[in-house]
Amino acid sequence: MLASQELAARLAVPFLESQSLPAELPQDFFLCYRDGCLKLLDKQTLKKGGLAVDIEPRPGEQHSYPAPKKDLLAQAVGKKTHTIVDATTGWAQDSLALFRMGYELTCIERSPVMAELIRDGFNRLAQKDWVIKRELTPPKLLVGNAIELLGSLREAPDCIYLDPMFPQKRKQSAATRKSMAVLRDILGDDEDRADLFAAAWQTTGKRLVVKSPDYAEPMGGKPSESYQGKLLRYDVYIK
Ligand SMILES: C[S@@+](CC[C@H](N)C(=O)[O-])C[C@H]1O[C@@H](n2cnc3c(N)ncnc32)[C@H](O)[C@@H]1O
């Protein structure tokens, strides 16, 4: 069976052959293996483009391993942290940055579609020369609701990282607009983020980091520390 047929069966979604697509498609989103990776496409980008988990370093990031722990994310996560659970993995851009900084990472994602895209990205990561040369293993991916999964972790991580979807007040920057807008279209806001915060606070060993838009109220009341970026903020809650 083709990889795409297997994927359709796994996700229990229709398998469509691109050569014989009807003019009017009932589906808004599609998954497709293209250019060596799994891509998410909408109706407009069906014939081109598409979005995949980008495993390359972010613009401006050093290509060394471990990458220096100097940006706001690293400061929020803390220098003494070794193990992190990213409970809201999404496009895995924060996860991958943390992986490149050398943290030991576990990822959680509840959307089965996003989980397939992440898994494909992590498989590609495992093939990279720098990963093979250093005998690194891509982060472990757990698929399901973190509110439930966090309670079943064998060991409490030093840090739990949350970046849930908040209601939008303004347009996102050009760099993040497309992938995050598509995510928002498929999944909507994460309305249960207060429950996620409570579960993460109960589970974490030392600290909880929440990334939020700068207009949002801190999720858990006054944080122990806050790191302010241009349009976002990392609130840190220390136990
Ligand atoms: C804003 S995105 C995260 C973006 C990510 N930080 C990145 O760098 O690409 C939020 C993601 O968290 C996931 N999510 C939200 N609440 C969750 C929960 N309770 N359990 C598991 N995944 C969750 C959503 O499905 C979505 O994919």
The ligand as an ORCA input file, in Angstrom:
! r2SCAN-3c Opt
* xyz 0 1
  C       0.084     27.658     18.997
  S       0.362     25.980     18.583
  C       1.977     25.675     19.174
  C       3.048     26.170     18.264
  C       4.408     25.663     18.626
  N       4.898     26.239     19.866
  C       5.423     25.891     17.515
  O       6.537     26.369     17.807
  O       5.127     25.557     16.360
  C      -0.607     25.110     19.751
  C      -0.633     23.598     19.510
  O      -0.878     22.969     20.760
  C      -1.794     21.934     20.621
  N      -2.504     21.786     21.894
  C      -3.232     22.724     22.540
  N      -3.737     22.247     23.688
  C      -3.298     20.958     23.784
  C      -3.494     19.928     24.739
  N      -4.268     20.104     25.818
  N      -2.899     18.737     24.538
  C      -2.119     18.531     23.446
  N      -1.918     19.457     22.465
  C      -2.506     20.661     22.648
  C      -2.704     22.377     19.489
  O      -3.323     21.260     18.878
  C      -1.732     23.101     18.564
  O      -1.189     22.236     17.613
*
